[in-house]
Amino acid sequence: MEWKSNVFSLTNRDFDSDGNLVNKNINKGNCILLVYANWCPHCVTLHPIYQQMANHVFGIIKVAALEDKNAKNFKGAVDFRGYPSIFLYKNGKLANSYEGNRDLPSLIEFAKDASTD
């Protein structure tokens, strides 16, 4: 999957061995992270919705995506149940996971709420 410029496409080097964000472009403030796999049909379905959410909240909160094949440090440190998974990071540290609906209005609401924390 390809992401437009308002979604940071992350790799293993953007995380330390504890799963913390170390990318200096996004580790300050709050960031929403999608962990996905290209082979996952749910991820394929979520891709355009997540991109639309990123477009809608651009400038309010940082939005990032991490493909499973580039997630060694993340997967070794963070317990997650499968793909796709959405997480909130605050100042580079994992704050919580998103368990809500994966429709556009719900994701926008989550992003806006997360931006004010």
Phi and psi restraints in degrees (range 20) as a CNS / XPLOR table:
assign (resid 1 and name C) (resid 2 and name N)
       (resid 2 and name CA) (resid 2 and name C) 1.0 -109.6 20.0 2
assign (resid 2 and name N) (resid 2 and name CA)
       (resid 2 and name C) (resid 3 and name N) 1.0 145.2 20.0 2
assign (resid 2 and name C) (resid 3 and name N)
       (resid 3 and name CA) (resid 3 and name C) 1.0 -116.1 20.0 2
assign (resid 3 and name N) (resid 3 and name CA)
       (resid 3 and name C) (resid 4 and name N) 1.0 144.5 20.0 2
assign (resid 3 and name C) (resid 4 and name N)
       (resid 4 and name CA) (resid 4 and name C) 1.0 -76.1 20.0 2
assign (resid 4 and name N) (resid 4 and name CA)
       (resid 4 and name C) (resid 5 and name N) 1.0 171.6 20.0 2
assign (resid 4 and name C) (resid 5 and name N)
       (resid 5 and name CA) (resid 5 and name C) 1.0 -62.5 20.0 2
assign (resid 5 and name N) (resid 5 and name CA)
       (resid 5 and name C) (resid 6 and name N) 1.0 -19.4 20.0 2
assign (resid 5 and name C) (resid 6 and name N)
       (resid 6 and name CA) (resid 6 and name C) 1.0 -88.1 20.0 2
assign (resid 6 and name N) (resid 6 and name CA)
       (resid 6 and name C) (resid 7 and name N) 1.0 6.6 20.0 2
assign (resid 6 and name C) (resid 7 and name N)
       (resid 7 and name CA) (resid 7 and name C) 1.0 -117.8 20.0 2
assign (resid 7 and name N) (resid 7 and name CA)
       (resid 7 and name C) (resid 8 and name N) 1.0 119.0 20.0 2
assign (resid 7 and name C) (resid 8 and name N)
       (resid 8 and name CA) (resid 8 and name C) 1.0 -72.2 20.0 2
assign (resid 8 and name N) (resid 8 and name CA)
       (resid 8 and name C) (resid 9 and name N) 1.0 122.0 20.0 2
assign (resid 8 and name C) (resid 9 and name N)
       (resid 9 and name CA) (resid 9 and name C) 1.0 -91.6 20.0 2
assign (resid 9 and name N) (resid 9 and name CA)
       (resid 9 and name C) (resid 10 and name N) 1.0 109.2 20.0 2
assign (resid 9 and name C) (resid 10 and name N)
       (resid 10 and name CA) (resid 10 and name C) 1.0 -95.6 20.0 2
assign (resid 10 and name N) (resid 10 and name CA)
       (resid 10 and name C) (resid 11 and name N) 1.0 161.5 20.0 2
assign (resid 10 and name C) (resid 11 and name N)
       (resid 11 and name CA) (resid 11 and name C) 1.0 -133.2 20.0 2
assign (resid 11 and name N) (resid 11 and name CA)
       (resid 11 and name C) (resid 12 and name N) 1.0 179.9 20.0 2
assign (resid 11 and name C) (resid 12 and name N)
       (resid 12 and name CA) (resid 12 and name C) 1.0 -55.1 20.0 2
assign (resid 12 and name N) (resid 12 and name CA)
       (resid 12 and name C) (resid 13 and name N) 1.0 -36.8 20.0 2
assign (resid 12 and name C) (resid 13 and name N)
       (resid 13 and name CA) (resid 13 and name C) 1.0 -69.7 20.0 2
assign (resid 13 and name N) (resid 13 and name CA)
       (resid 13 and name C) (resid 14 and name N) 1.0 -10.0 20.0 2
assign (resid 13 and name C) (resid 14 and name N)
       (resid 14 and name CA) (resid 14 and name C) 1.0 -84.1 20.0 2
assign (resid 14 and name N) (resid 14 and name CA)
       (resid 14 and name C) (resid 15 and name N) 1.0 -1.0 20.0 2
assign (resid 14 and name C) (resid 15 and name N)
       (resid 15 and name CA) (resid 15 and name C) 1.0 -128.7 20.0 2
assign (resid 15 and name N) (resid 15 and name CA)
       (resid 15 and name C) (resid 16 and name N) 1.0 146.6 20.0 2
assign (resid 15 and name C) (resid 16 and name N)
       (resid 16 and name CA) (resid 16 and name C) 1.0 -88.7 20.0 2
assign (resid 16 and name N) (resid 16 and name CA)
       (resid 16 and name C) (resid 17 and name N) 1.0 -178.7 20.0 2
assign (resid 16 and name C) (resid 17 and name N)
       (resid 17 and name CA) (resid 17 and name C) 1.0 -70.0 20.0 2
assign (resid 17 and name N) (resid 17 and name CA)
       (resid 17 and name C) (resid 18 and name N) 1.0 -10.5 20.0 2
assign (resid 17 and name C) (resid 18 and name N)
       (resid 18 and name CA) (resid 18 and name C) 1.0 -95.8 20.0 2
assign (resid 18 and name N) (resid 18 and name CA)
       (resid 18 and name C) (resid 19 and name N) 1.0 2.5 20.0 2
assign (resid 18 and name C) (resid 19 and name N)
       (resid 19 and name CA) (resid 19 and name C) 1.0 83.5 20.0 2
assign (resid 19 and name N) (resid 19 and name CA)
       (resid 19 and name C) (resid 20 and name N) 1.0 10.7 20.0 2
assign (resid 19 and name C) (resid 20 and name N)
       (resid 20 and name CA) (resid 20 and name C) 1.0 -81.8 20.0 2
assign (resid 20 and name N) (resid 20 and name CA)
       (resid 20 and name C) (resid 21 and name N) 1.0 145.3 20.0 2
assign (resid 20 and name C) (resid 21 and name N)
       (resid 21 and name CA) (resid 21 and name C) 1.0 -73.1 20.0 2
assign (resid 21 and name N) (resid 21 and name CA)
       (resid 21 and name C) (resid 22 and name N) 1.0 126.8 20.0 2
assign (resid 21 and name C) (resid 22 and name N)
       (resid 22 and name CA) (resid 22 and name C) 1.0 -116.0 20.0 2
assign (resid 22 and name N) (resid 22 and name CA)
       (resid 22 and name C) (resid 23 and name N) 1.0 -2.2 20.0 2
assign (resid 22 and name C) (resid 23 and name N)
       (resid 23 and name CA) (resid 23 and name C) 1.0 -67.1 20.0 2
assign (resid 23 and name N) (resid 23 and name CA)
       (resid 23 and name C) (resid 24 and name N) 1.0 116.4 20.0 2
assign (resid 23 and name C) (resid 24 and name N)
       (resid 24 and name CA) (resid 24 and name C) 1.0 -66.1 20.0 2
assign (resid 24 and name N) (resid 24 and name CA)
       (resid 24 and name C) (resid 25 and name N) 1.0 -16.7 20.0 2
assign (resid 24 and name C) (resid 25 and name N)
       (resid 25 and name CA) (resid 25 and name C) 1.0 -75.7 20.0 2
assign (resid 25 and name N) (resid 25 and name CA)
       (resid 25 and name C) (resid 26 and name N) 1.0 -23.2 20.0 2
assign (resid 25 and name C) (resid 26 and name N)
       (resid 26 and name CA) (resid 26 and name C) 1.0 -132.9 20.0 2
assign (resid 26 and name N) (resid 26 and name CA)
       (resid 26 and name C) (resid 27 and name N) 1.0 1.8 20.0 2
assign (resid 26 and name C) (resid 27 and name N)
       (resid 27 and name CA) (resid 27 and name C) 1.0 -88.4 20.0 2
assign (resid 27 and name N) (resid 27 and name CA)
       (resid 27 and name C) (resid 28 and name N) 1.0 5.8 20.0 2
assign (resid 27 and name C) (resid 28 and name N)
       (resid 28 and name CA) (resid 28 and name C) 1.0 -108.0 20.0 2
assign (resid 28 and name N) (resid 28 and name CA)
       (resid 28 and name C) (resid 29 and name N) 1.0 133.8 20.0 2
assign (resid 28 and name C) (resid 29 and name N)
       (resid 29 and name CA) (resid 29 and name C) 1.0 82.4 20.0 2
assign (resid 29 and name N) (resid 29 and name CA)
       (resid 29 and name C) (resid 30 and name N) 1.0 -160.3 20.0 2
assign (resid 29 and name C) (resid 30 and name N)
       (resid 30 and name CA) (resid 30 and name C) 1.0 -101.4 20.0 2
assign (resid 30 and name N) (resid 30 and name CA)
       (resid 30 and name C) (resid 31 and name N) 1.0 148.1 20.0 2
assign (resid 30 and name C) (resid 31 and name N)
       (resid 31 and name CA) (resid 31 and name C) 1.0 -146.0 20.0 2
assign (resid 31 and name N) (resid 31 and name CA)
       (resid 31 and name C) (resid 32 and name N) 1.0 135.4 20.0 2
assign (resid 31 and name C) (resid 32 and name N)
       (resid 32 and name CA) (resid 32 and name C) 1.0 -96.8 20.0 2
assign (resid 32 and name N) (resid 32 and name CA)
       (resid 32 and name C) (resid 33 and name N) 1.0 133.1 20.0 2
assign (resid 32 and name C) (resid 33 and name N)
       (resid 33 and name CA) (resid 33 and name C) 1.0 -123.1 20.0 2
assign (resid 33 and name N) (resid 33 and name CA)
       (resid 33 and name C) (resid 34 and name N) 1.0 127.8 20.0 2
assign (resid 33 and name C) (resid 34 and name N)
       (resid 34 and name CA) (resid 34 and name C) 1.0 -103.0 20.0 2
assign (resid 34 and name N) (resid 34 and name CA)
       (resid 34 and name C) (resid 35 and name N) 1.0 126.3 20.0 2
assign (resid 34 and name C) (resid 35 and name N)
       (resid 35 and name CA) (resid 35 and name C) 1.0 -106.0 20.0 2
assign (resid 35 and name N) (resid 35 and name CA)
       (resid 35 and name C) (resid 36 and name N) 1.0 124.4 20.0 2
assign (resid 35 and name C) (resid 36 and name N)
       (resid 36 and name CA) (resid 36 and name C) 1.0 -139.6 20.0 2
assign (resid 36 and name N) (resid 36 and name CA)
       (resid 36 and name C) (resid 37 and name N) 1.0 167.2 20.0 2
assign (resid 36 and name C) (resid 37 and name N)
       (resid 37 and name CA) (resid 37 and name C) 1.0 -130.3 20.0 2
assign (resid 37 and name N) (resid 37 and name CA)
       (resid 37 and name C) (resid 38 and name N) 1.0 133.8 20.0 2
assign (resid 37 and name C) (resid 38 and name N)
       (resid 38 and name CA) (resid 38 and name C) 1.0 -62.2 20.0 2
assign (resid 38 and name N) (resid 38 and name CA)
       (resid 38 and name C) (resid 39 and name N) 1.0 -27.4 20.0 2
assign (resid 38 and name C) (resid 39 and name N)
       (resid 39 and name CA) (resid 39 and name C) 1.0 -82.2 20.0 2
assign (resid 39 and name N) (resid 39 and name CA)
       (resid 39 and name C) (resid 40 and name N) 1.0 -8.3 20.0 2
assign (resid 39 and name C) (resid 40 and name N)
       (resid 40 and name CA) (resid 40 and name C) 1.0 -85.9 20.0 2
assign (resid 40 and name N) (resid 40 and name CA)
       (resid 40 and name C) (resid 41 and name N) 1.0 119.2 20.0 2
assign (resid 40 and name C) (resid 41 and name N)
       (resid 41 and name CA) (resid 41 and name C) 1.0 -63.3 20.0 2
assign (resid 41 and name N) (resid 41 and name CA)
       (resid 41 and name C) (resid 42 and name N) 1.0 -32.1 20.0 2
assign (resid 41 and name C) (resid 42 and name N)
       (resid 42 and name CA) (resid 42 and name C) 1.0 -67.2 20.0 2
assign (resid 42 and name N) (resid 42 and name CA)
       (resid 42 and name C) (resid 43 and name N) 1.0 -35.5 20.0 2
assign (resid 42 and name C) (resid 43 and name N)
       (resid 43 and name CA) (resid 43 and name C) 1.0 -67.9 20.0 2
assign (resid 43 and name N) (resid 43 and name CA)
       (resid 43 and name C) (resid 44 and name N) 1.0 -41.0 20.0 2
assign (resid 43 and name C) (resid 44 and name N)
       (resid 44 and name CA) (resid 44 and name C) 1.0 -61.4 20.0 2
assign (resid 44 and name N) (resid 44 and name CA)
       (resid 44 and name C) (resid 45 and name N) 1.0 -40.9 20.0 2
assign (resid 44 and name C) (resid 45 and name N)
       (resid 45 and name CA) (resid 45 and name C) 1.0 -67.3 20.0 2
assign (resid 45 and name N) (resid 45 and name CA)
       (resid 45 and name C) (resid 46 and name N) 1.0 -39.5 20.0 2
assign (resid 45 and name C) (resid 46 and name N)
       (resid 46 and name CA) (resid 46 and name C) 1.0 -74.4 20.0 2
assign (resid 46 and name N) (resid 46 and name CA)
       (resid 46 and name C) (resid 47 and name N) 1.0 -26.5 20.0 2
assign (resid 46 and name C) (resid 47 and name N)
       (resid 47 and name CA) (resid 47 and name C) 1.0 -48.3 20.0 2
assign (resid 47 and name N) (resid 47 and name CA)
       (resid 47 and name C) (resid 48 and name N) 1.0 -56.0 20.0 2
assign (resid 47 and name C) (resid 48 and name N)
       (resid 48 and name CA) (resid 48 and name C) 1.0 -67.7 20.0 2
assign (resid 48 and name N) (resid 48 and name CA)
       (resid 48 and name C) (resid 49 and name N) 1.0 -29.5 20.0 2
assign (resid 48 and name C) (resid 49 and name N)
       (resid 49 and name CA) (resid 49 and name C) 1.0 -68.8 20.0 2
assign (resid 49 and name N) (resid 49 and name CA)
       (resid 49 and name C) (resid 50 and name N) 1.0 -44.2 20.0 2
assign (resid 49 and name C) (resid 50 and name N)
       (resid 50 and name CA) (resid 50 and name C) 1.0 -63.6 20.0 2
assign (resid 50 and name N) (resid 50 and name CA)
       (resid 50 and name C) (resid 51 and name N) 1.0 -40.6 20.0 2
assign (resid 50 and name C) (resid 51 and name N)
       (resid 51 and name CA) (resid 51 and name C) 1.0 -63.5 20.0 2
assign (resid 51 and name N) (resid 51 and name CA)
       (resid 51 and name C) (resid 52 and name N) 1.0 -42.2 20.0 2
assign (resid 51 and name C) (resid 52 and name N)
       (resid 52 and name CA) (resid 52 and name C) 1.0 -63.0 20.0 2
assign (resid 52 and name N) (resid 52 and name CA)
       (resid 52 and name C) (resid 53 and name N) 1.0 -41.1 20.0 2
assign (resid 52 and name C) (resid 53 and name N)
       (resid 53 and name CA) (resid 53 and name C) 1.0 -60.5 20.0 2
assign (resid 53 and name N) (resid 53 and name CA)
       (resid 53 and name C) (resid 54 and name N) 1.0 -45.2 20.0 2
assign (resid 53 and name C) (resid 54 and name N)
       (resid 54 and name CA) (resid 54 and name C) 1.0 -60.2 20.0 2
assign (resid 54 and name N) (resid 54 and name CA)
       (resid 54 and name C) (resid 55 and name N) 1.0 -41.2 20.0 2
assign (resid 54 and name C) (resid 55 and name N)
       (resid 55 and name CA) (resid 55 and name C) 1.0 -61.4 20.0 2
assign (resid 55 and name N) (resid 55 and name CA)
       (resid 55 and name C) (resid 56 and name N) 1.0 -41.8 20.0 2
assign (resid 55 and name C) (resid 56 and name N)
       (resid 56 and name CA) (resid 56 and name C) 1.0 -69.3 20.0 2
assign (resid 56 and name N) (resid 56 and name CA)
       (resid 56 and name C) (resid 57 and name N) 1.0 -35.3 20.0 2
assign (resid 56 and name C) (resid 57 and name N)
       (resid 57 and name CA) (resid 57 and name C) 1.0 -103.8 20.0 2
assign (resid 57 and name N) (resid 57 and name CA)
       (resid 57 and name C) (resid 58 and name N) 1.0 10.9 20.0 2
assign (resid 57 and name C) (resid 58 and name N)
       (resid 58 and name CA) (resid 58 and name C) 1.0 -55.1 20.0 2
assign (resid 58 and name N) (resid 58 and name CA)
       (resid 58 and name C) (resid 59 and name N) 1.0 129.5 20.0 2
assign (resid 58 and name C) (resid 59 and name N)
       (resid 59 and name CA) (resid 59 and name C) 1.0 88.8 20.0 2
assign (resid 59 and name N) (resid 59 and name CA)
       (resid 59 and name C) (resid 60 and name N) 1.0 -10.9 20.0 2
assign (resid 59 and name C) (resid 60 and name N)
       (resid 60 and name CA) (resid 60 and name C) 1.0 -99.0 20.0 2
assign (resid 60 and name N) (resid 60 and name CA)
       (resid 60 and name C) (resid 61 and name N) 1.0 -43.5 20.0 2
assign (resid 60 and name C) (resid 61 and name N)
       (resid 61 and name CA) (resid 61 and name C) 1.0 -149.7 20.0 2
assign (resid 61 and name N) (resid 61 and name CA)
       (resid 61 and name C) (resid 62 and name N) 1.0 149.9 20.0 2
assign (resid 61 and name C) (resid 62 and name N)
       (resid 62 and name CA) (resid 62 and name C) 1.0 -77.7 20.0 2
assign (resid 62 and name N) (resid 62 and name CA)
       (resid 62 and name C) (resid 63 and name N) 1.0 144.1 20.0 2
assign (resid 62 and name C) (resid 63 and name N)
       (resid 63 and name CA) (resid 63 and name C) 1.0 -128.7 20.0 2
assign (resid 63 and name N) (resid 63 and name CA)
       (resid 63 and name C) (resid 64 and name N) 1.0 132.2 20.0 2
assign (resid 63 and name C) (resid 64 and name N)
       (resid 64 and name CA) (resid 64 and name C) 1.0 -136.7 20.0 2
assign (resid 64 and name N) (resid 64 and name CA)
       (resid 64 and name C) (resid 65 and name N) 1.0 162.5 20.0 2
assign (resid 64 and name C) (resid 65 and name N)
       (resid 65 and name CA) (resid 65 and name C) 1.0 -139.4 20.0 2
assign (resid 65 and name N) (resid 65 and name CA)
       (resid 65 and name C) (resid 66 and name N) 1.0 145.1 20.0 2
assign (resid 65 and name C) (resid 66 and name N)
       (resid 66 and name CA) (resid 66 and name C) 1.0 -134.3 20.0 2
assign (resid 66 and name N) (resid 66 and name CA)
       (resid 66 and name C) (resid 67 and name N) 1.0 117.7 20.0 2
assign (resid 66 and name C) (resid 67 and name N)
       (resid 67 and name CA) (resid 67 and name C) 1.0 -77.6 20.0 2
assign (resid 67 and name N) (resid 67 and name CA)
       (resid 67 and name C) (resid 68 and name N) 1.0 143.0 20.0 2
assign (resid 67 and name C) (resid 68 and name N)
       (resid 68 and name CA) (resid 68 and name C) 1.0 -55.0 20.0 2
assign (resid 68 and name N) (resid 68 and name CA)
       (resid 68 and name C) (resid 69 and name N) 1.0 -37.4 20.0 2
assign (resid 68 and name C) (resid 69 and name N)
       (resid 69 and name CA) (resid 69 and name C) 1.0 -69.7 20.0 2
assign (resid 69 and name N) (resid 69 and name CA)
       (resid 69 and name C) (resid 70 and name N) 1.0 -14.2 20.0 2
assign (resid 69 and name C) (resid 70 and name N)
       (resid 70 and name CA) (resid 70 and name C) 1.0 -109.1 20.0 2
assign (resid 70 and name N) (resid 70 and name CA)
       (resid 70 and name C) (resid 71 and name N) 1.0 22.0 20.0 2
assign (resid 70 and name C) (resid 71 and name N)
       (resid 71 and name CA) (resid 71 and name C) 1.0 -118.6 20.0 2
assign (resid 71 and name N) (resid 71 and name CA)
       (resid 71 and name C) (resid 72 and name N) 1.0 30.0 20.0 2
assign (resid 71 and name C) (resid 72 and name N)
       (resid 72 and name CA) (resid 72 and name C) 1.0 -56.1 20.0 2
assign (resid 72 and name N) (resid 72 and name CA)
       (resid 72 and name C) (resid 73 and name N) 1.0 -53.8 20.0 2
assign (resid 72 and name C) (resid 73 and name N)
       (resid 73 and name CA) (resid 73 and name C) 1.0 -63.1 20.0 2
assign (resid 73 and name N) (resid 73 and name CA)
       (resid 73 and name C) (resid 74 and name N) 1.0 -40.8 20.0 2
assign (resid 73 and name C) (resid 74 and name N)
       (resid 74 and name CA) (resid 74 and name C) 1.0 -63.9 20.0 2
assign (resid 74 and name N) (resid 74 and name CA)
       (resid 74 and name C) (resid 75 and name N) 1.0 -51.4 20.0 2
assign (resid 74 and name C) (resid 75 and name N)
       (resid 75 and name CA) (resid 75 and name C) 1.0 -65.3 20.0 2
assign (resid 75 and name N) (resid 75 and name CA)
       (resid 75 and name C) (resid 76 and name N) 1.0 -28.6 20.0 2
assign (resid 75 and name C) (resid 76 and name N)
       (resid 76 and name CA) (resid 76 and name C) 1.0 -75.0 20.0 2
assign (resid 76 and name N) (resid 76 and name CA)
       (resid 76 and name C) (resid 77 and name N) 1.0 -18.9 20.0 2
assign (resid 76 and name C) (resid 77 and name N)
       (resid 77 and name CA) (resid 77 and name C) 1.0 -113.7 20.0 2
assign (resid 77 and name N) (resid 77 and name CA)
       (resid 77 and name C) (resid 78 and name N) 1.0 -24.5 20.0 2
assign (resid 77 and name C) (resid 78 and name N)
       (resid 78 and name CA) (resid 78 and name C) 1.0 -113.2 20.0 2
assign (resid 78 and name N) (resid 78 and name CA)
       (resid 78 and name C) (resid 79 and name N) 1.0 130.7 20.0 2
assign (resid 78 and name C) (resid 79 and name N)
       (resid 79 and name CA) (resid 79 and name C) 1.0 -84.5 20.0 2
assign (resid 79 and name N) (resid 79 and name CA)
       (resid 79 and name C) (resid 80 and name N) 1.0 111.4 20.0 2
assign (resid 79 and name C) (resid 80 and name N)
       (resid 80 and name CA) (resid 80 and name C) 1.0 -134.2 20.0 2
assign (resid 80 and name N) (resid 80 and name CA)
       (resid 80 and name C) (resid 81 and name N) 1.0 156.4 20.0 2
assign (resid 80 and name C) (resid 81 and name N)
       (resid 81 and name CA) (resid 81 and name C) 1.0 -94.1 20.0 2
assign (resid 81 and name N) (resid 81 and name CA)
       (resid 81 and name C) (resid 82 and name N) 1.0 -12.5 20.0 2
assign (resid 81 and name C) (resid 82 and name N)
       (resid 82 and name CA) (resid 82 and name C) 1.0 158.5 20.0 2
assign (resid 82 and name N) (resid 82 and name CA)
       (resid 82 and name C) (resid 83 and name N) 1.0 -170.5 20.0 2
assign (resid 82 and name C) (resid 83 and name N)
       (resid 83 and name CA) (resid 83 and name C) 1.0 -110.4 20.0 2
assign (resid 83 and name N) (resid 83 and name CA)
       (resid 83 and name C) (resid 84 and name N) 1.0 144.5 20.0 2
assign (resid 83 and name C) (resid 84 and name N)
       (resid 84 and name CA) (resid 84 and name C) 1.0 -78.9 20.0 2
assign (resid 84 and name N) (resid 84 and name CA)
       (resid 84 and name C) (resid 85 and name N) 1.0 152.1 20.0 2
assign (resid 84 and name C) (resid 85 and name N)
       (resid 85 and name CA) (resid 85 and name C) 1.0 -127.0 20.0 2
assign (resid 85 and name N) (resid 85 and name CA)
       (resid 85 and name C) (resid 86 and name N) 1.0 141.7 20.0 2
assign (resid 85 and name C) (resid 86 and name N)
       (resid 86 and name CA) (resid 86 and name C) 1.0 -122.6 20.0 2
assign (resid 86 and name N) (resid 86 and name CA)
       (resid 86 and name C) (resid 87 and name N) 1.0 133.4 20.0 2
assign (resid 86 and name C) (resid 87 and name N)
       (resid 87 and name CA) (resid 87 and name C) 1.0 -130.0 20.0 2
assign (resid 87 and name N) (resid 87 and name CA)
       (resid 87 and name C) (resid 88 and name N) 1.0 155.2 20.0 2
assign (resid 87 and name C) (resid 88 and name N)
       (resid 88 and name CA) (resid 88 and name C) 1.0 -110.6 20.0 2
assign (resid 88 and name N) (resid 88 and name CA)
       (resid 88 and name C) (resid 89 and name N) 1.0 127.6 20.0 2
assign (resid 88 and name C) (resid 89 and name N)
       (resid 89 and name CA) (resid 89 and name C) 1.0 -109.2 20.0 2
assign (resid 89 and name N) (resid 89 and name CA)
       (resid 89 and name C) (resid 90 and name N) 1.0 139.3 20.0 2
assign (resid 89 and name C) (resid 90 and name N)
       (resid 90 and name CA) (resid 90 and name C) 1.0 -123.1 20.0 2
assign (resid 90 and name N) (resid 90 and name CA)
       (resid 90 and name C) (resid 91 and name N) 1.0 118.2 20.0 2
assign (resid 90 and name C) (resid 91 and name N)
       (resid 91 and name CA) (resid 91 and name C) 1.0 49.8 20.0 2
assign (resid 91 and name N) (resid 91 and name CA)
       (resid 91 and name C) (resid 92 and name N) 1.0 43.8 20.0 2
assign (resid 91 and name C) (resid 92 and name N)
       (resid 92 and name CA) (resid 92 and name C) 1.0 85.6 20.0 2
assign (resid 92 and name N) (resid 92 and name CA)
       (resid 92 and name C) (resid 93 and name N) 1.0 -6.4 20.0 2
assign (resid 92 and name C) (resid 93 and name N)
       (resid 93 and name CA) (resid 93 and name C) 1.0 -109.0 20.0 2
assign (resid 93 and name N) (resid 93 and name CA)
       (resid 93 and name C) (resid 94 and name N) 1.0 140.3 20.0 2
assign (resid 93 and name C) (resid 94 and name N)
       (resid 94 and name CA) (resid 94 and name C) 1.0 -63.6 20.0 2
assign (resid 94 and name N) (resid 94 and name CA)
       (resid 94 and name C) (resid 95 and name N) 1.0 124.4 20.0 2
assign (resid 94 and name C) (resid 95 and name N)
       (resid 95 and name CA) (resid 95 and name C) 1.0 -100.2 20.0 2
assign (resid 95 and name N) (resid 95 and name CA)
       (resid 95 and name C) (resid 96 and name N) 1.0 -47.6 20.0 2
assign (resid 95 and name C) (resid 96 and name N)
       (resid 96 and name CA) (resid 96 and name C) 1.0 -168.4 20.0 2
assign (resid 96 and name N) (resid 96 and name CA)
       (resid 96 and name C) (resid 97 and name N) 1.0 172.9 20.0 2
assign (resid 96 and name C) (resid 97 and name N)
       (resid 97 and name CA) (resid 97 and name C) 1.0 -108.0 20.0 2
assign (resid 97 and name N) (resid 97 and name CA)
       (resid 97 and name C) (resid 98 and name N) 1.0 152.7 20.0 2
assign (resid 97 and name C) (resid 98 and name N)
       (resid 98 and name CA) (resid 98 and name C) 1.0 -92.9 20.0 2
assign (resid 98 and name N) (resid 98 and name CA)
       (resid 98 and name C) (resid 99 and name N) 1.0 125.7 20.0 2
assign (resid 98 and name C) (resid 99 and name N)
       (resid 99 and name CA) (resid 99 and name C) 1.0 -116.7 20.0 2
assign (resid 99 and name N) (resid 99 and name CA)
       (resid 99 and name C) (resid 100 and name N) 1.0 9.2 20.0 2
assign (resid 99 and name C) (resid 100 and name N)
       (resid 100 and name CA) (resid 100 and name C) 1.0 -82.2 20.0 2
assign (resid 100 and name N) (resid 100 and name CA)
       (resid 100 and name C) (resid 101 and name N) 1.0 -171.0 20.0 2
assign (resid 100 and name C) (resid 101 and name N)
       (resid 101 and name CA) (resid 101 and name C) 1.0 -65.8 20.0 2
assign (resid 101 and name N) (resid 101 and name CA)
       (resid 101 and name C) (resid 102 and name N) 1.0 153.6 20.0 2
assign (resid 101 and name C) (resid 102 and name N)
       (resid 102 and name CA) (resid 102 and name C) 1.0 -108.6 20.0 2
assign (resid 102 and name N) (resid 102 and name CA)
       (resid 102 and name C) (resid 103 and name N) 1.0 36.0 20.0 2
assign (resid 102 and name C) (resid 103 and name N)
       (resid 103 and name CA) (resid 103 and name C) 1.0 -97.4 20.0 2
assign (resid 103 and name N) (resid 103 and name CA)
       (resid 103 and name C) (resid 104 and name N) 1.0 164.4 20.0 2
assign (resid 103 and name C) (resid 104 and name N)
       (resid 104 and name CA) (resid 104 and name C) 1.0 -59.8 20.0 2
assign (resid 104 and name N) (resid 104 and name CA)
       (resid 104 and name C) (resid 105 and name N) 1.0 -49.2 20.0 2
assign (resid 104 and name C) (resid 105 and name N)
       (resid 105 and name CA) (resid 105 and name C) 1.0 -59.7 20.0 2
assign (resid 105 and name N) (resid 105 and name CA)
       (resid 105 and name C) (resid 106 and name N) 1.0 -39.8 20.0 2
assign (resid 105 and name C) (resid 106 and name N)
       (resid 106 and name CA) (resid 106 and name C) 1.0 -66.5 20.0 2
assign (resid 106 and name N) (resid 106 and name CA)
       (resid 106 and name C) (resid 107 and name N) 1.0 -42.4 20.0 2
assign (resid 106 and name C) (resid 107 and name N)
       (resid 107 and name CA) (resid 107 and name C) 1.0 -67.6 20.0 2
assign (resid 107 and name N) (resid 107 and name CA)
       (resid 107 and name C) (resid 108 and name N) 1.0 -38.3 20.0 2
assign (resid 107 and name C) (resid 108 and name N)
       (resid 108 and name CA) (resid 108 and name C) 1.0 -64.1 20.0 2
assign (resid 108 and name N) (resid 108 and name CA)
       (resid 108 and name C) (resid 109 and name N) 1.0 -43.5 20.0 2
assign (resid 108 and name C) (resid 109 and name N)
       (resid 109 and name CA) (resid 109 and name C) 1.0 -61.4 20.0 2
assign (resid 109 and name N) (resid 109 and name CA)
       (resid 109 and name C) (resid 110 and name N) 1.0 -44.4 20.0 2
assign (resid 109 and name C) (resid 110 and name N)
       (resid 110 and name CA) (resid 110 and name C) 1.0 -58.7 20.0 2
assign (resid 110 and name N) (resid 110 and name CA)
       (resid 110 and name C) (resid 111 and name N) 1.0 -46.4 20.0 2
assign (resid 110 and name C) (resid 111 and name N)
       (resid 111 and name CA) (resid 111 and name C) 1.0 -62.9 20.0 2
assign (resid 111 and name N) (resid 111 and name CA)
       (resid 111 and name C) (resid 112 and name N) 1.0 -44.1 20.0 2
assign (resid 111 and name C) (resid 112 and name N)
       (resid 112 and name CA) (resid 112 and name C) 1.0 -66.9 20.0 2
assign (resid 112 and name N) (resid 112 and name CA)
       (resid 112 and name C) (resid 113 and name N) 1.0 -42.0 20.0 2
assign (resid 112 and name C) (resid 113 and name N)
       (resid 113 and name CA) (resid 113 and name C) 1.0 -62.4 20.0 2
assign (resid 113 and name N) (resid 113 and name CA)
       (resid 113 and name C) (resid 114 and name N) 1.0 -42.2 20.0 2
assign (resid 113 and name C) (resid 114 and name N)
       (resid 114 and name CA) (resid 114 and name C) 1.0 -67.3 20.0 2
assign (resid 114 and name N) (resid 114 and name CA)
       (resid 114 and name C) (resid 115 and name N) 1.0 -27.5 20.0 2
assign (resid 114 and name C) (resid 115 and name N)
       (resid 115 and name CA) (resid 115 and name C) 1.0 -72.9 20.0 2
assign (resid 115 and name N) (resid 115 and name CA)
       (resid 115 and name C) (resid 116 and name N) 1.0 -18.9 20.0 2
assign (resid 115 and name C) (resid 116 and name N)
       (resid 116 and name CA) (resid 116 and name C) 1.0 -100.6 20.0 2
assign (resid 116 and name N) (resid 116 and name CA)
       (resid 116 and name C) (resid 117 and name N) 1.0 -3.6 20.0 2
